[in-house]
Amino acid sequence: QRSLVKASENERLRMTVLEVTKKAFVGALNDDDFVRDLMASIVSALVQASKEEELTSSLLEVMTTAVSQALADEAFVQEIRGAVKSTLQDGDLYKAGARGVFAAAFGQGSVNKREG
């Protein structure tokens, strides 16, 4: 345990670990299979979590408060409007996002059947 604390104080080691971690994340996000599996896992976890009434109620309360506060912030609302407008203008990005959500929710085979 002491050697771990000592190693964490080494700036060069921390920077190296950070760089390796960044490269690993970038590599993983460029792997279509990984991203598809990740999205499927996230959707599955959300479905399971949504079945828990207490959790769902708590999340709904937190989200309601957060959205209400965010919508009261005019600068935030303007940023969101700009981002949505910009995203929707890029049809390919919108289609790719929709395909990704659809694939995560219904499996890759459903997307391929619809495209054919």
N, C-alpha and C positions, 0 to 999 in steps of 0.2 A: 504494500500500500504506500509506503514512504517513497519507493522508487517511482511509482506512478505520479505522485505529487511532485517529485523532483523533476520528472520528465515533462510535466505540464508547465513548468516554469521556464523551459528551454524554448526561447522564441523561434529559433530555426526549426525545431521539431514541430512546434505548433503550426507554423506557416506551411511546412511540408505536408502535414496531415490535412490541413485545410485545402491545399491545392489538390491533393489526391482525392479528397472527398468531393470537391467541385467537379473534377474530371469524371468521377464515377457517376455522379448525378447527371451530368450532361450526357454521358454515354448511355445511361439507362433511359433517359428521356428521348433519345434518338432511336431506341429499339422499339419497333412497333409492337412486337409480341409482349414486351414488358409493359408498355403503356396500356395495351388492351387488357392484360391480366390485372394491372393495377386498377383500372377503371371498373372492371367487373367486380373486383374485391371491394372497392369503395361502394359501389351500388348495392352489393349484397349486404355489406355492413349497415348501410343506411336503411335498407328494407328491414333487416333484423331489429335495428334500433327503433324503427318506427312502430314496431309491435309492442314496445315497452311503454305503457301509458304514462307512467310517472316521468320518464325521460322525455317523451314526446311533449308532455305538458310543460316541463321546465324549459325545453328548447324553444317551444313556441313563445313562451313568455319572454325569454331572452331576445329572441329574434324580433318580436314585436317592439320591444323597447329600443333595440339597436336601430331598426329601420325607422322608427318614429324620430329618434334623435338625428339620424343621418339625413332624413328628408327635411328636417328643420334647418340644416346647414346649407345655405344657398350655394356656397362655393363647391361643396361636395356634389350637389345636384347638377351643377353646370359641368363638372368633370365627368360625371356619369353620362350625361346627355352627349357630350362630345365623344366619349369612348364608344358608346352604343352606335352613334351615327357613323363613326369611322369604321367600326367593325362591320356594320350592315352594308356599307358601301363596297366592302371586299367580299363579293359573292362566294369566291372559292373558300375563304376562311370560314364563312358562315356554313357552307355545305360540309366542309371537313369537320367542323365542330358538331354539327347535327349528326353526321355519320358516326362520330366517336361516341356520342351519348347513346345513340340508337344501338350501336354494337355492344356497348357496356350493359345496356338494359336487357337486350334480347339475344345477345350472342352474335358472333361474327357471321354465321351462316345466314341469318336473317337479312343482313346488309347486302351480302352478295346476291341473294335471291332477288331482292328489289332492284338492284342495279342491272341485272341481266334482262 
